[in-house]
Amino acid sequence: MDLEVLQDLSDQLAHPAVAQNFARDYATLWTQRYQKLAGAMDRQDLAAALDAVISMKIASAMVGGLRLSRLAEQLEGFIRNGDLENGLALIAAVEVHGSATVKELQETYILADE
């Protein structure tokens, strides 16, 4: 987690509450976002998987979850190349890093500012 990313967002918006709400929404939506991606991969629905992984990549970068964003970018490459075998192999790592990102975000940013 790079909390400076959220601080920069807060500074740019001149409203810390907006950045905090974005972080809270990210944490709340994590499970849904992950399930959408994993389900699309299981169904071999490349269009839905690509949509889900791009959303995950961008949102993760915006909250400072840079490891998860890079992992999502790697998964995006596999999906774009139709390489479901390697893509499916990354799903467990996405879940682990995503859950860790949400936990750290909650402990160091969301709850710290309440």
MARTORTOR-56100 format. One line per field, with one value per residue: residue number from 1; residue in three letters; x, y, z of N, C-alpha, C in turn. Coordinates in nm, 4 decimals. Layout:
num: c(NUM, ...)
residu: c(ala, ...)
n.c1: c(X, ...)
n.c2: c(Y, ...)
n.c3: c(Z, ...)
ca.c1: c(X, ...)
ca.c2: c(Y, ...)
ca.c3: c(Z, ...)
c.c1: c(X, ...)
c.c2: c(Y, ...)
c.c3: c(Z, ...)
% end
This chain:
num: c(1, 2, 3, 4, 5, 6, 7, 8, 9, 10, 11, 12, 13, 14, 15, 16, 17, 18, 19, 20, 21, 22, 23, 24, 25, 26, 27, 28, 29, 30, 31, 32, 33, 34, 35, 36, 37, 38, 39, 40, 41, 42, 43, 44, 45, 46, 47, 48, 49, 50, 51, 52, 53, 54, 55, 56, 57, 58, 59, 60, 61, 62, 63, 64, 65, 66, 67, 68, 69, 70, 71, 72, 73, 74, 75, 76, 77, 78, 79, 80, 81, 82, 83, 84, 85, 86, 87, 88, 89, 90, 91, 92, 93, 94, 95, 96, 97, 98, 99, 100, 101, 102, 103, 104, 105, 106, 107, 108, 109, 110, 111, 112, 113, 114)
residu: c(met, asp, leu, glu, val, leu, gln, asp, leu, ser, asp, gln, leu, ala, his, pro, ala, val, ala, gln, asn, phe, ala, arg, asp, tyr, ala, thr, leu, trp, thr, gln, arg, tyr, gln, lys, leu, ala, gly, ala, met, asp, arg, gln, asp, leu, ala, ala, ala, leu, asp, ala, val, ile, ser, met, lys, ile, ala, ser, ala, met, val, gly, gly, leu, arg, leu, ser, arg, leu, ala, glu, gln, leu, glu, gly, phe, ile, arg, asn, gly, asp, leu, glu, asn, gly, leu, ala, leu, ile, ala, ala, val, glu, val, his, gly, ser, ala, thr, val, lys, glu, leu, gln, glu, thr, tyr, ile, leu, ala, asp, glu)
n.c1: c(0.0836, 0.0524, 0.0087, 0.0425, -0.0633, -0.3402, -0.3390, -0.2486, -0.4666, -0.6641, -0.5600, -0.5663, -0.8379, -0.9174, -1.0817, -1.0818, -1.2709, -1.3836, -1.1821, -1.1535, -1.4075, -1.3969, -1.1957, -1.3220, -1.5422, -1.4047, -1.2975, -1.5352, -1.6448, -1.4665, -1.4909, -1.7049, -1.5968, -1.3767, -1.5085, -1.6527, -1.4466, -1.3175, -1.5306, -1.5836, -1.3440, -1.3575, -1.5755, -1.4668, -1.5095, -1.3879, -1.4263, -1.5785, -1.4019, -1.1842, -1.2968, -1.3499, -1.0909, -0.9551, -1.0994, -1.0381, -0.7595, -0.7290, -0.8806, -0.7450, -0.4908, -0.5619, -0.6221, -0.3818, -0.2957, -0.0598, 0.0860, -0.1200, -0.2414, -0.0390, -0.0301, -0.2859, -0.2537, -0.0712, -0.2318, -0.4253, -0.2784, -0.2460, -0.5145, -0.5813, -0.4219, -0.5463, -0.4640, -0.5659, -0.4858, -0.2471, -0.3591, -0.5637, -0.4001, -0.3080, -0.5207, -0.5581, -0.3484, -0.4289, -0.6580, -0.5439, -0.3635, -0.5456, -0.7228, -0.5385, -0.4685, -0.7108, -0.7417, -0.5151, -0.5684, -0.8043, -0.7086, -0.5019, -0.5867, -0.8728, -0.9940, -0.8143, -0.8692, -1.1141)
n.c2: c(-0.1188, 0.2153, 0.4876, 0.7497, 0.7887, 0.8028, 1.0288, 1.2190, 1.2139, 1.3114, 1.5684, 1.6746, 1.6821, 1.8476, 1.7786, 1.5827, 1.3943, 1.2866, 1.1267, 0.9495, 0.8298, 0.7067, 0.5179, 0.3680, 0.2699, 0.1171, -0.0853, -0.1993, -0.2972, -0.4889, -0.7783, -0.8323, -0.7333, -0.9054, -1.1564, -1.1230, -1.1132, -1.3660, -1.5399, -1.4813, -1.5682, -1.8421, -1.9126, -1.8760, -1.6389, -1.4079, -1.1357, -1.0332, -1.0932, -0.9342, -0.6777, -0.6783, -0.7119, -0.4856, -0.2843, -0.3545, -0.3180, -0.0391, 0.0812, -0.0229, 0.0895, 0.3551, 0.3647, 0.3159, 0.0564, -0.0818, -0.3211, -0.5049, -0.3811, -0.4053, -0.6838, -0.7309, -0.6059, -0.7791, -1.0067, -0.9056, -0.8951, -1.1702, -1.2393, -1.0811, -1.2070, -1.4468, -1.6468, -1.8460, -2.0450, -1.9574, -1.7252, -1.8171, -1.9328, -1.7145, -1.6217, -1.7006, -1.5619, -1.3013, -1.2878, -1.3192, -1.0967, -0.8932, -0.9135, -0.8610, -0.6004, -0.4643, -0.5093, -0.3744, -0.1187, -0.0609, -0.0676, 0.1249, 0.3560, 0.4011, 0.3404, 0.4816, 0.7456, 0.7891)
n.c3: c(0.0000, -0.0856, 0.0713, 0.0065, -0.2418, -0.2014, -0.0404, -0.2228, -0.4005, -0.2308, -0.1854, -0.4460, -0.4953, -0.2998, -0.0962, 0.1609, 0.2461, 0.0168, -0.0959, 0.1161, 0.1161, -0.1335, -0.0884, 0.1106, -0.0328, -0.2208, -0.0569, 0.0366, -0.1990, -0.2795, -0.2599, -0.4326, -0.6721, -0.7042, -0.7229, -0.9573, -1.1465, -1.1046, -1.1573, -1.4278, -1.5400, -1.4773, -1.6354, -1.8756, -2.0081, -2.1821, -2.2473, -2.0320, -1.8258, -1.8952, -1.8723, -1.5946, -1.4831, -1.5719, -1.4434, -1.1788, -1.1803, -1.2282, -1.0183, -0.7979, -0.8269, -0.7857, -0.5143, -0.4047, -0.3985, -0.5165, -0.5684, -0.6135, -0.8307, -1.0235, -1.0432, -1.1428, -1.3868, -1.5071, -1.5219, -1.6925, -1.9312, -1.9845, -2.0245, -2.2483, -2.4364, -2.4541, -2.2860, -2.0809, -1.9052, -1.7697, -1.6726, -1.4999, -1.3127, -1.1750, -1.0271, -0.7553, -0.6319, -0.6837, -0.5243, -0.2663, -0.2508, -0.2948, -0.0746, 0.1278, 0.0600, 0.1024, 0.3783, 0.4823, 0.3902, 0.5291, 0.7931, 0.7986, 0.6731, 0.6323, 0.8894, 1.0436, 0.9952, 1.1030)
ca.c1: c(0.0000, 0.1185, -0.0934, 0.0638, -0.1535, -0.4671, -0.3159, -0.2459, -0.6049, -0.7296, -0.5094, -0.6149, -0.9813, -0.9353, -1.1858, -1.0371, -1.3820, -1.4060, -1.0815, -1.1878, -1.5240, -1.3511, -1.1249, -1.4224, -1.6167, -1.3143, -1.2930, -1.6675, -1.6714, -1.3592, -1.5385, -1.7842, -1.5045, -1.3000, -1.5973, -1.6837, -1.3293, -1.2984, -1.6407, -1.5619, -1.2335, -1.4078, -1.6655, -1.3862, -1.5703, -1.2736, -1.4703, -1.6149, -1.2790, -1.1055, -1.3652, -1.3309, -0.9509, -0.9199, -1.1600, -0.9586, -0.6276, -0.7386, -0.9258, -0.6375, -0.3878, -0.6138, -0.6176, -0.2447, -0.2681, 0.0244, 0.1168, -0.2400, -0.2585, 0.0582, -0.0745, -0.4007, -0.1999, -0.0152, -0.3463, -0.4840, -0.1996, -0.2822, -0.6506, -0.5756, -0.3576, -0.6241, -0.3881, -0.6448, -0.4119, -0.1660, -0.4506, -0.6258, -0.2965, -0.2898, -0.6416, -0.5360, -0.2623, -0.5128, -0.7422, -0.4588, -0.3163, -0.6628, -0.7665, -0.4356, -0.4807, -0.8291, -0.7124, -0.4218, -0.6406, -0.8951, -0.6337, -0.4116, -0.6439, -1.0151, -1.0167, -0.7242, -0.9269, -1.2488)
ca.c2: c(0.0000, 0.3449, 0.5814, 0.8802, 0.7957, 0.8550, 1.1658, 1.3003, 1.2239, 1.4026, 1.7034, 1.7184, 1.7086, 1.9457, 1.7272, 1.4530, 1.3001, 1.2188, 1.0204, 0.8502, 0.7556, 0.6209, 0.4058, 0.2855, 0.1992, 0.0158, -0.1964, -0.2614, -0.3646, -0.5818, -0.9158, -0.8326, -0.7130, -1.0293, -1.2633, -1.0967, -1.1547, -1.5111, -1.6048, -1.4660, -1.6571, -1.9796, -1.9324, -1.8463, -1.5215, -1.3171, -0.9959, -0.9986, -1.0989, -0.8154, -0.5647, -0.6882, -0.6946, -0.3449, -0.2116, -0.3854, -0.2565, 0.1065, 0.1149, -0.0575, 0.1934, 0.4807, 0.3610, 0.2901, -0.0875, -0.0929, -0.4624, -0.5643, -0.3201, -0.4688, -0.8213, -0.7218, -0.5736, -0.9041, -1.0907, -0.8446, -0.9409, -1.3095, -1.2416, -1.0254, -1.3074, -1.5701, -1.7451, -1.8720, -2.1309, -1.8711, -1.6327, -1.8868, -1.9562, -1.5905, -1.5849, -1.7150, -1.4509, -1.1809, -1.2904, -1.2963, -0.9579, -0.8067, -0.9159, -0.7916, -0.4580, -0.4143, -0.5096, -0.2657, 0.0055, -0.0387, -0.0428, 0.2399, 0.4763, 0.4197, 0.3480, 0.5820, 0.8784, 0.7984)
ca.c3: c(0.0000, -0.0898, 0.1174, -0.0565, -0.3565, -0.1504, 0.0045, -0.3452, -0.4467, -0.1372, -0.2120, -0.5769, -0.4861, -0.1919, -0.0072, 0.2129, 0.2600, -0.1114, -0.1038, 0.2182, 0.0676, -0.2429, -0.0249, 0.1789, -0.1376, -0.2763, 0.0386, 0.0390, -0.3262, -0.3161, -0.2794, -0.5556, -0.7844, -0.7205, -0.7684, -1.0980, -1.2235, -1.0931, -1.2282, -1.5721, -1.5766, -1.4712, -1.7500, -1.9942, -2.0710, -2.1898, -2.2467, -1.8941, -1.7455, -1.9287, -1.8082, -1.4496, -1.4443, -1.5942, -1.3316, -1.0605, -1.1963, -1.2141, -0.8829, -0.7039, -0.8391, -0.7297, -0.3676, -0.3611, -0.3972, -0.6355, -0.5971, -0.6720, -0.9623, -1.1145, -1.0630, -1.2335, -1.5193, -1.5599, -1.5560, -1.8125, -2.0458, -2.0129, -2.0795, -2.3848, -2.5219, -2.4507, -2.2083, -1.9604, -1.8117, -1.6827, -1.6061, -1.3868, -1.2115, -1.0976, -0.9528, -0.6102, -0.5892, -0.6866, -0.4043, -0.1491, -0.2501, -0.2815, 0.0655, 0.2062, 0.0283, 0.1728, 0.5221, 0.5118, 0.3639, 0.6418, 0.9167, 0.7957, 0.6131, 0.6602, 1.0337, 1.1019, 0.9774, 1.1621)
c.c1: c(0.0874, 0.0137, -0.0749, -0.0270, -0.2879, -0.4524, -0.3127, -0.3867, -0.6822, -0.6882, -0.5633, -0.7622, -1.0141, -1.0489, -1.1429, -1.1488, -1.4078, -1.3074, -1.1123, -1.3073, -1.4867, -1.2817, -1.2233, -1.5025, -1.5321, -1.3131, -1.4253, -1.6925, -1.5690, -1.4108, -1.6176, -1.6942, -1.4247, -1.3884, -1.6356, -1.5687, -1.3133, -1.4073, -1.6239, -1.4489, -1.2805, -1.4963, -1.5929, -1.4494, -1.4643, -1.3146, -1.5047, -1.4922, -1.1933, -1.1658, -1.3382, -1.1868, -0.9050, -0.9762, -1.0785, -0.8234, -0.6337, -0.7780, -0.8164, -0.5259, -0.4338, -0.6139, -0.4774, -0.2093, -0.1843, 0.0622, -0.0013, -0.2639, -0.1629, 0.0198, -0.1933, -0.3551, -0.1396, -0.1280, -0.4158, -0.4095, -0.2323, -0.4203, -0.6498, -0.5143, -0.4328, -0.5573, -0.4583, -0.5704, -0.3277, -0.2523, -0.5154, -0.5253, -0.2741, -0.4077, -0.6221, -0.4501, -0.3400, -0.5987, -0.6605, -0.4156, -0.4323, -0.7123, -0.6670, -0.4419, -0.5975, -0.8028, -0.6211, -0.4874, -0.7336, -0.8184, -0.5546, -0.4732, -0.7886, -1.0389, -0.9307, -0.7830, -1.0653, -1.2423)
c.c2: c(0.1243, 0.4498, 0.7211, 0.8978, 0.8524, 0.9978, 1.2607, 1.3199, 1.3221, 1.5469, 1.7581, 1.7568, 1.8172, 1.9069, 1.5897, 1.3496, 1.2236, 1.1028, 0.9100, 0.7660, 0.6620, 0.4969, 0.3115, 0.2043, 0.0883, -0.1073, -0.2724, -0.3455, -0.4713, -0.7220, -0.9273, -0.8209, -0.8423, -1.1412, -1.2468, -1.1442, -1.3064, -1.5871, -1.5980, -1.5574, -1.8025, -2.0124, -1.9152, -1.7351, -1.4116, -1.1705, -0.9513, -0.9989, -0.9757, -0.6908, -0.5636, -0.6600, -0.5505, -0.2588, -0.2311, -0.3148, -0.1063, 0.1455, 0.0864, 0.0458, 0.3228, 0.4828, 0.3313, 0.1435, -0.1250, -0.2366, -0.5296, -0.5088, -0.3831, -0.6143, -0.8242, -0.6891, -0.6981, -0.9971, -1.0374, -0.8906, -1.0841, -1.3173, -1.1919, -1.1249, -1.4400, -1.6817, -1.7698, -1.9572, -2.0468, -1.7696, -1.6956, -1.9131, -1.8325, -1.5572, -1.5958, -1.6009, -1.3199, -1.1752, -1.2590, -1.1504, -0.8601, -0.7998, -0.8434, -0.6409, -0.3971, -0.4065, -0.3929, -0.1296, 0.0388, 0.0005, 0.0872, 0.3669, 0.4983, 0.4364, 0.4546, 0.7218, 0.8923, 0.8495)
c.c3: c(0.0000, -0.0554, 0.0599, -0.1777, -0.3123, -0.1001, -0.1147, -0.4007, -0.3604, -0.1633, -0.3440, -0.5724, -0.3847, -0.0972, 0.0439, 0.2222, 0.1303, -0.1268, -0.0029, 0.1733, -0.0468, -0.1864, 0.0440, 0.0762, -0.2003, -0.1852, 0.0400, -0.0858, -0.3626, -0.3477, -0.4088, -0.6785, -0.8120, -0.7768, -0.9151, -1.1870, -1.2223, -1.1681, -1.3792, -1.6195, -1.5773, -1.5916, -1.8835, -2.0781, -2.0735, -2.1857, -2.1049, -1.8039, -1.7707, -1.8645, -1.6580, -1.4091, -1.4678, -1.4825, -1.2044, -1.0655, -1.1680, -1.0724, -0.7806, -0.7086, -0.7728, -0.5774, -0.3151, -0.3509, -0.5188, -0.6699, -0.6656, -0.8121, -1.0641, -1.1437, -1.1596, -1.3755, -1.5856, -1.6045, -1.6816, -1.9386, -2.0839, -2.0778, -2.2241, -2.4837, -2.5250, -2.3730, -2.0743, -1.8590, -1.7158, -1.6087, -1.4839, -1.2755, -1.1245, -1.0064, -0.8018, -0.5570, -0.5878, -0.5609, -0.2790, -0.1408, -0.2355, -0.1387, 0.1549, 0.1829, 0.1043, 0.3224, 0.5586, 0.4914, 0.4801, 0.7674, 0.9144, 0.7394, 0.6554, 0.8095, 1.0997, 1.0938, 1.0376, 1.3036)
% end
